[in-house]
C-alpha cells in the first residue's frame, strides 16, 4: 500500500508485476462473497488499486493505448502520449463520449482489470456495504481516477457506473456521511460523471437535490469543506449549463439562496467556493426563461 503511492515509476512497476493486480482483485472478491467488506486487508487491497488507477489513462503502455483508443481522426496535435487530450476542441471531446470501448474481455488480466466492469462493480459493492471510511474513500477515489480523463475510457467507465451498474444510489448515500474526506471524494466522482452529457439527466434526477442539500449556508472555514463546496457548485454547473429543466430542479430544491450567499461572502471573496458559486450563478442566468422565477 505504501509502495503504490511512490510515484509514476512505482505505479508502472506494480502494474507490470505479473499476477499482482489479479491477486488483489481475487482477494476482494473473496471477502465480498464471504460478507466481510470491513476486513482490514480488503481496505489495503482497495487502497493499492486506488493508487494504481491514478493517472491510468496517461500512463497506459502504448500497446493498451492502441487497443483502447480508436482511430484518432480529425486531431490536429502531434502529442504521442496516450490520454493527453487537453488541446482538443469541444467537438472532438463530445465525439469521444460516443466512442465505445472495444468489447470487454471476459477474463481480464493484470492492468486490463483496472478499468473492467467487474472491478467497477466491486468498488460500488464496497461503497454500499463497507463501513470503513478508508475503504469507502478508496473505492470512490478509484472510480474518480478512472473517470478523470477526457478519452473514451473515462467516459465508458462513467457509463458503466451510472447505467450498467446503477451506482448512483450508493454514491448518493456517501454525500450524507459525516466523514469529510469520503464526502469530498464522492462529490469529486460526481463532478467527473457529470461531464458526460449523455448521463446528465440521470445524474440530475438521482442526486441533484442531494447536492443542493449538502451546500452550506455560507462559505465554510475549513479547506476540505471549501473544496467540497466548490466541487458541488461545478457539478451543478455541469448539470444545469445546457438544461433549463435541471436549472428549474435546482431552483425548486431551494438552491439559489445558498449559492448567492456563498458567491457573495466578502471575507472569502477569492475562495474556491465563492468563485465556483459565481460561475454557477452566471450560468444559471443564461436560462432566460427562468428569469422571472429567479427574481421571485
C-alpha positions in Angstrom: 0.0 0.0 0.0 2.9 2.4 0.8 4.8 1.4 -2.3 1.8 2.0 -4.5 1.9 5.7 -3.7 5.6 6.1 -4.6 5.1 7.9 -7.8 4.7 7.1 -11.5 7.7 4.7 -11.7 6.4 2.7 -8.7 2.9 2.5 -10.2 4.4 1.3 -13.5 6.4 -1.4 -11.9 3.5 -2.6 -9.8 1.1 -2.6 -12.7 3.5 -4.7 -14.7 4.1 -7.2 -11.9 2.7 -10.5 -13.1 -0.3 -11.6 -11.0 -0.3 -8.7 -8.5 -3.5 -6.9 -9.7 -5.2 -10.2 -10.3 -4.4 -11.3 -6.8 -5.7 -8.1 -5.2 -9.0 -8.3 -7.2 -9.3 -12.1 -6.3 -8.9 -11.3 -2.6 -11.5 -8.6 -2.5 -14.0 -10.8 -4.5 -13.5 -13.4 -1.7 -14.2 -11.1 1.2 -17.3 -9.7 -0.6 -18.5 -13.2 -1.2 -17.9 -14.0 2.5 -19.8 -10.8 3.6 -16.6 -9.4 5.1 -16.4 -5.9 3.5 -14.8 -4.4 6.6 -11.8 -6.7 6.5 -8.5 -4.7 7.1 -6.7 -6.5 4.2 -9.6 -5.6 1.9 -9.0 -1.9 2.8 -5.3 -2.3 1.9 -6.1 -4.0 -1.4 -8.6 -1.3 -2.4 -6.2 1.4 -1.4 -3.5 -0.2 -3.6 -5.9 -0.5 -6.6 -6.9 3.2 -6.0 -3.3 4.3 -6.2 -2.6 2.1 -9.3 -5.6 3.6 -11.1 -4.2 7.1 -10.6 -3.4 8.8 -14.0 -4.0 5.5 -15.6 -5.2 7.0 -18.9 -2.0 9.0 -19.3 0.4 6.2 -18.1 -1.0 3.3 -20.1 1.5 1.4 -22.1 1.4 2.2 -25.9 0.1 -1.3 -26.6 -3.0 -0.8 -24.5 -3.5 2.7 -25.8 -3.6 1.4 -29.3 -6.3 -1.2 -28.5 -8.4 1.2 -26.3 -8.3 4.5 -28.2 -10.0 4.3 -31.6 -8.5 5.9 -34.7 -7.8 9.4 -33.7 -9.3 11.1 -36.7 -9.6 14.8 -37.1 -7.0 15.6 -34.4 -4.6 18.4 -35.1 -1.9 17.9 -32.5 1.1 15.6 -32.6 1.3 14.6 -29.0 2.0 10.9 -28.8 1.2 10.5 -25.1 -2.0 8.4 -24.7 -4.6 10.2 -22.7 -3.3 13.8 -23.3 -6.5 15.3 -24.8 -6.1 18.8 -23.2 -5.6 20.6 -26.5 -8.6 19.1 -28.3 -11.7 21.0 -29.3 -15.1 20.6 -27.5 -16.5 18.9 -30.6 -13.8 16.2 -30.5 -14.4 15.7 -26.8 -18.1 15.4 -27.3 -17.4 12.9 -30.1 -15.3 10.8 -27.8 -18.2 10.5 -25.4 -19.9 8.3 -28.0 -16.8 6.2 -28.8 -17.3 2.7 -27.4 -14.5 0.8 -25.8 -13.5 -2.4 -27.5 -15.6 -5.4 -26.4 -14.6 -6.3 -22.8 -12.6 -9.4 -22.2 -14.4 -12.0 -20.2 -11.3 -12.8 -18.3 -9.2 -9.6 -17.9 -5.6 -10.0 -16.7 -3.3 -7.5 -15.0 -3.7 -3.9 -15.9 -6.8 -4.7 -18.0 -8.7 -5.4 -14.8 -8.3 -1.8 -13.5 -11.0 -0.4 -15.8 -13.0 -3.6 -16.3 -16.7 -3.6 -15.3 -16.0 -6.4 -12.8 -13.8 -4.1 -10.7 -16.2 -1.2 -11.2 -19.0 -3.4 -9.6 -16.6 -4.4 -6.8 -16.0 -0.8 -5.9 -19.7 0.0 -5.9 -20.4 -3.0 -3.8 -17.8 -1.9 -1.2 -19.2 1.6 -1.2 -22.6 0.2 -0.4 -21.5 -2.5 2.1 -18.4 -1.4 3.9 -18.5 0.9 6.9 -14.7 1.5 6.9 -14.1 5.1 5.8 -10.8 4.3 4.1 -12.4 1.5 2.1 -15.2 3.8 1.1 -12.9 6.6 0.2 -10.5 4.4 -1.8 -13.4 2.8 -3.7 -14.8 6.2 -4.6 -11.3 7.5 -5.3 -10.6 4.7 -7.7 -13.7 5.4 -9.7 -12.8 9.1 -9.6 -9.4 8.3 -11.0 -10.9 6.1 -13.8 -13.4 8.9 -14.8 -10.9 11.8 -14.6 -9.7 11.9 -18.3 -11.4 13.0 -21.5 -10.8 10.0 -23.6 -13.1 7.1 -24.4 -12.0 5.0 -21.4 -13.1 7.5 -18.7 -16.5 8.1 -20.4 -17.0 4.3 -20.9 -16.3 3.8 -17.1 -18.8 6.7 -16.3 -21.5 5.0 -18.4 -20.8 1.7 -16.6 -21.1 3.3 -13.2 -24.3 5.2 -13.9 -26.2 3.0 -16.4 -24.8 -0.6 -16.3 -24.1 -0.9 -12.6 -26.7 1.5 -11.3 -24.1 3.1 -9.0 -25.7 6.4 -8.3 -27.8 5.3 -5.2 -24.7 4.1 -3.4 -22.7 7.3 -4.4 -25.6 9.4 -3.2 -25.6 7.8 0.2 -21.9 8.8 0.6 -22.9 12.5 0.2 -24.5 12.3 3.6 -21.8 10.6 5.6 -20.1 12.5 8.4 -16.5 11.8 7.3 -15.4 14.9 5.3 -12.9 13.1 3.1 -15.4 10.4 2.0 -18.0 13.1 1.2 -15.4 15.2 -0.7 -14.4 12.2 -2.9 -18.0 11.3 -3.6 -18.6 14.8 -4.8 -15.4 14.8 -6.9 -16.6 11.5 -8.6 -20.0 13.0 -9.3 -18.3 16.0 -10.8 -16.4 13.8 -13.2 -19.5 11.8 -14.1 -21.5 15.0 -14.7 -19.1 16.0 -17.5 -20.6 13.2 -19.7 -23.6 14.9 -21.4 -25.4 11.6 -22.1 -25.6 10.9 -18.3 -26.6 14.4 -17.1 -30.3 13.7 -17.0 -29.9 10.5 -15.0 -27.5 12.2 -12.5 -29.7 15.3 -12.1 -32.8 13.1 -11.4 -30.9 10.9 -8.9 -28.6 13.3 -7.0 -29.3 17.0 -7.8 -31.5 17.6 -4.7 -28.9 15.9 -2.5 -26.1 18.1 -3.9 -28.1 21.2 -3.1 -28.9 19.8 0.4 -25.2 19.5 1.3 -24.4 23.0 0.2 -23.6 25.1 3.3 -25.4 28.3 4.2 -22.2 30.2 3.8 -18.6 29.7 2.7 -17.1 27.0 5.1 -14.0 27.8 7.0 -12.0 24.5 6.6 -10.1 23.8 3.3 -11.7 20.4 2.7 -15.2 21.7 3.2 -14.4 24.6 0.9 -13.1 22.3 -1.8 -16.2 20.1 -1.4 -18.5 23.1 -1.8 -16.6 24.2 -4.9 -17.0 20.7 -6.4 -20.7 20.7 -5.7 -21.1 24.0 -7.5 -19.1 22.8 -10.5 -21.1 19.6 -10.6 -24.3 21.6 -10.5 -22.8 23.9 -13.3 -22.3 20.8 -15.5 -25.8 19.5 -14.8 -27.6 22.9 -15.4 -25.4 24.5 -18.1 -27.3 23.1 -21.0 -30.6 22.1 -19.3 -33.3 24.6 -18.3 -35.1 21.6 -16.7 -32.2 20.8 -14.4 -31.8 24.5 -13.5 -35.5 24.5 -12.5 -34.8 21.4 -10.4 -32.1 23.4 -8.6 -34.5 26.3 -8.1 -37.2 24.0 -6.6 -34.7 22.5 -4.3 -34.1 26.0 -2.8 -30.5 26.1 -4.1 -30.4 29.7 -5.3 -30.3 31.5 -1.9 -27.4 29.2 -0.8 -25.4 29.8 -4.0 -25.9 33.6 -3.8 -24.7 33.6 -0.2 -21.6 31.6 -1.0 -20.8 33.7 -4.0 -21.1 37.0 -2.1 -19.1 36.0 1.0 -16.9 39.1 1.4 -14.3 37.6 3.8 -13.6 34.8 1.3 -14.1 36.6 -1.9 -11.4 34.7 -3.7 -12.0 31.3 -2.2 -12.6 28.3 -4.5 -16.2 28.0 -3.2 -17.0 31.7 -3.9 -15.6 31.5 -7.4 -17.4 28.3 -8.2 -20.7 29.7 -6.9 -20.2 32.8 -9.0 -19.6 30.7 -12.1 -22.7 28.7 -11.4 -24.8 31.8 -10.9 -23.6 33.3 -14.2 -24.5 30.0 -16.0 -28.0 29.9 -14.3 -28.7 33.4 -15.5 -28.2 32.3 -19.1 -31.6 30.4 -18.9 -33.7 33.5 -19.8 -36.9 31.5 -19.5 -36.2 31.3 -15.7 -35.5 34.9 -15.0 -38.9 35.7 -13.6 -38.7 32.6 -11.3 -35.2 33.6 -10.2 -36.5 37.1 -9.3 -39.3 35.7 -7.2 
